[in-house]
Amino acid sequence: MKLLFMGRKKQSADLLRWTVEQGHEIVAVCTDDQFSNSPTAATARELNIPILSMEEAEEYVLSNEVDLIVSYLYWRKIRKPLIENNRYGCINFHPAILPDYKGCGGYNIAILYKLPEWGVTVHYVDENIDTGPIIRVKRFPFDYCTATAKSLEKITQDALVELYKETILKIAEEGRLKALDIDNSQGTYISRKQMNEMKIVTEEELDSEDLDVKIRAFWFPPYDGAYIERNGMRYTLVTKDILDTLVDQDTTALF
């Protein structure tokens, strides 16, 4: 297959290499190459794959045949030229359960809502965000009582990588995949602004039994976690249990 690959982060770089190893041709990569430490851009250069901006990719597909366009943790809204000009579809890998949790409604929400399970989704891209026809949802149990956003991200990304590989292998064998009979227009969409506002801990929440849940739901260093504001300063909250997970097991305690 000829693929146009759109993605970022280490998992994206690893999957870019895996896709090439499967014998597929990556015609171009769209990634965060504006950052010098972009792992996906580094892998693309190593493999001699052209790196295009999204606008350049839109021009490319108008005059070149592409079988499949893949979005893996790509952060920009994908537009019509890429959605329509392909053989098997433009698909996105979403680190949450659809149709329920769209946009930034991810690991934090899973813990805040005390869900018994989480999951990942692959779906066709349409002109809105996370609303295209669903191809598959892969679910797994997790314990909201002990999970942090950071630990749930690791489990979720492992599942998303697995889903990517299974999906690419299936498309290579069968061509365009049939979507599930699920209405993906519903669900909860959470913006980045809403997510950041949810991190604020109010005076009432300081006395809440669920304070621990909120702290774990937003624990994702080095980013701001759940925080209180004092004198114009933000102070991220952390629990002893979280600090214990950061202890180097080869280091003896001094106190």
TIMINU-505528 format. One line per 5 residues: their letters; for each residue x, y, z of C-alpha. Coordinates in nm, 3 decimals, m for minus. Layout:
N
a> X/Y/Z; ...
This chain:
255
mkllf> 0.000/0.000/0.000; 0.093/0.362/m0.046; 0.034/0.554/0.277; 0.051/0.917/0.377; 0.140/0.915/0.747
mgrkk> 0.042/1.194/0.986; 0.156/1.172/1.347; 0.384/1.269/1.632; 0.541/1.138/1.955; 0.757/0.829/2.002
qsadl> 0.476/0.581/1.930; 0.421/0.749/1.594; 0.790/0.721/1.510; 0.795/0.352/1.606; 0.485/0.280/1.398
lrwtv> 0.627/0.468/1.101; 0.926/0.232/1.105; 0.702/m0.073/1.160; 0.485/0.021/0.861; 0.788/0.043/0.633
eqghe> 0.913/m0.291/0.765; 0.580/m0.446/0.659; 0.665/m0.356/0.301; 0.436/m0.055/0.263; 0.545/0.265/0.092
ivavc> 0.518/0.584/0.296; 0.490/0.856/0.032; 0.519/1.141/0.284; 0.499/1.226/0.653; 0.324/1.518/0.823
tddqf> 0.458/1.573/1.173; 0.581/1.826/1.430; 0.911/1.884/1.251; 0.906/2.245/1.371; 1.059/2.098/1.689
snspt> 1.423/1.989/1.665; 1.360/1.692/1.895; 1.062/1.548/1.701; 1.104/1.166/1.706; 0.874/1.116/1.407
aatar> 1.060/1.371/1.197; 1.393/1.209/1.290; 1.267/0.865/1.185; 1.125/1.000/0.858; 1.461/1.158/0.773
elnip> 1.645/0.838/0.863; 1.415/0.644/0.627; 1.445/0.909/0.354; 1.074/0.983/0.358; 0.967/1.335/0.252
ilsme> 0.826/1.555/0.531; 0.539/1.775/0.417; 0.325/2.038/0.584; m0.045/1.955/0.591; m0.103/2.210/0.315
eaeey> 0.166/2.047/0.100; 0.011/1.706/0.168; m0.325/1.837/0.048; m0.163/1.943/m0.278; 0.016/1.609/m0.309
vlsne> m0.297/1.393/m0.292; m0.469/1.599/m0.561; m0.218/1.483/m0.821; m0.083/1.154/m0.679; m0.253/0.824/m0.594
vdliv> m0.259/0.730/m0.225; m0.419/0.416/m0.085; m0.452/0.517/0.279; m0.406/0.826/0.492; m0.330/0.761/0.857
sylyw> m0.356/1.006/1.147; m0.185/0.887/1.465; m0.190/1.148/1.744; m0.185/1.419/1.478; m0.299/1.743/1.637
rkirk> m0.446/1.943/1.348; m0.797/1.920/1.204; m0.779/1.729/0.875; m0.956/1.882/0.577; m1.139/1.767/0.263
plien> m0.849/1.708/0.021; m0.699/1.447/0.253; m1.036/1.302/0.355; m1.155/1.247/m0.002; m0.848/1.174/m0.215
nrygc> m0.750/0.821/m0.121; m0.844/0.463/m0.201; m0.917/0.304/0.137; m0.996/0.604/0.353; m0.846/0.858/0.588
infhp> m0.840/0.699/0.933; m0.761/0.835/1.278; m0.644/0.651/1.590; m0.808/0.808/1.894; m0.683/0.734/2.251
ailpd> m1.032/0.715/2.400; m1.366/0.541/2.359; m1.588/0.673/2.080; m1.855/0.789/2.047; m1.845/0.874/2.418
ykgcg> m1.530/1.084/2.464; m1.415/1.324/2.194; m1.150/1.593/2.173; m0.941/1.616/2.491; m1.181/1.396/2.685
gynia> m0.917/1.136/2.760; m0.726/0.983/3.049; m0.829/1.259/3.289; m1.197/1.200/3.225; m1.166/0.823/3.264
ilykl> m1.039/0.872/3.619; m1.260/1.168/3.713; m1.571/0.979/3.600; m1.454/0.666/3.788; m1.500/0.448/3.482
pewgv> m1.448/0.070/3.511; m1.285/0.047/3.168; m1.115/0.259/2.905; m1.034/0.204/2.540; m0.903/0.319/2.203
tvhyv> m1.077/0.374/1.871; m0.997/0.378/1.501; m1.244/0.570/1.286; m1.277/0.733/0.947; m1.209/1.106/0.945
denid> m1.483/1.349/0.846; m1.484/1.730/0.853; m1.556/1.748/1.226; m1.345/1.629/1.521; m1.374/1.260/1.616
tgpii> m1.719/1.220/1.459; m1.644/1.003/1.153; m1.771/0.643/1.115; m1.620/0.407/1.372; m1.421/0.109/1.247
rvkrf> m1.334/m0.053/1.579; m1.325/0.015/1.953; m1.078/m0.180/2.167; m1.163/m0.176/2.540; m0.967/m0.278/2.849
pfdyc> m1.026/m0.265/3.227; m0.835/m0.031/3.455; m0.853/0.069/3.822; m0.950/0.435/3.864; m0.871/0.403/4.236
tatak> m0.498/0.376/4.168; m0.446/0.507/3.814; m0.301/0.847/3.729; m0.331/1.020/3.393; 0.034/0.929/3.337
sleki> m0.007/0.557/3.413; m0.330/0.532/3.211; m0.160/0.699/2.915; 0.098/0.418/2.908; m0.169/0.146/2.905
tqdal> m0.376/0.334/2.647; m0.084/0.396/2.413; 0.013/0.029/2.427; m0.343/m0.061/2.324; m0.345/0.205/2.051
velyk> m0.020/0.073/1.902; m0.171/m0.276/1.897; m0.487/m0.144/1.733; m0.282/0.036/1.468; m0.093/m0.278/1.371
etilk> m0.406/m0.492/1.360; m0.587/m0.233/1.148; m0.305/m0.183/0.895; m0.265/m0.558/0.851; m0.640/m0.596/0.796
iaeeg> m0.660/m0.313/0.542; m0.363/m0.459/0.352; m0.553/m0.786/0.330; m0.911/m0.668/0.278; m0.896/m0.309/0.148
rlkal> m1.140/m0.050/0.280; m1.292/m0.170/0.608; m1.661/m0.163/0.689; m1.766/0.081/0.962; m1.967/m0.028/1.264
didns> m2.335/0.059/1.288; m2.279/0.318/1.561; m2.393/0.680/1.566; m2.071/0.874/1.627; m2.237/1.216/1.626
qgtyi> m2.317/1.193/1.998; m2.089/1.188/2.302; m1.899/1.444/2.507; m1.653/1.684/2.343; m1.403/1.848/2.575
srkqm> m1.178/2.127/2.449; m0.826/2.204/2.569; m0.960/2.515/2.744; m1.223/2.312/2.930; m0.965/2.055/3.030
nemki> m0.732/2.321/3.171; m1.018/2.475/3.368; m1.097/2.135/3.520; m0.750/2.129/3.680; m0.839/2.411/3.920
vteee> m0.906/2.289/4.274; m1.167/2.500/4.455; m1.187/2.558/4.830; m1.482/2.319/4.846; m1.285/2.048/4.667
ldsed> m1.003/2.072/4.920; m1.241/1.912/5.171; m1.392/1.665/4.924; m1.349/1.289/4.950; m1.274/1.295/4.575
ldvki> m0.975/1.527/4.602; m0.742/1.228/4.562; m0.927/1.127/4.244; m0.885/1.474/4.094; m0.514/1.488/4.181
rafwf> m0.451/1.152/4.012; m0.669/1.244/3.713; m0.436/1.531/3.624; m0.100/1.392/3.735; 0.104/1.403/3.416
ppydg> 0.447/1.558/3.477; 0.605/1.780/3.359; 0.267/1.946/3.287; 0.059/2.129/3.546; m0.151/1.893/3.753
ayier> m0.456/1.971/3.965; m0.364/2.294/4.135; m0.463/2.564/4.381; m0.390/2.934/4.330; m0.239/3.152/4.599
ngmry> m0.117/3.510/4.549; m0.111/3.471/4.174; 0.092/3.149/4.192; m0.011/2.797/4.094; 0.072/2.506/4.323
tlvtk> 0.025/2.155/4.186; m0.110/1.906/4.438; 0.039/1.559/4.482; m0.030/1.265/4.713; 0.213/1.043/4.905
dildt> 0.109/0.745/4.692; 0.211/0.928/4.375; 0.543/1.033/4.528; 0.611/0.672/4.622; 0.588/0.572/4.255
lvdqd> 0.870/0.814/4.176; 1.116/0.663/4.424; 1.422/0.502/4.271; 1.407/0.148/4.408; 1.787/0.127/4.404
ttalf> 1.821/0.427/4.634; 1.813/0.384/5.011; 1.610/0.630/5.219; 1.802/0.898/5.407; 1.518/1.012/5.634
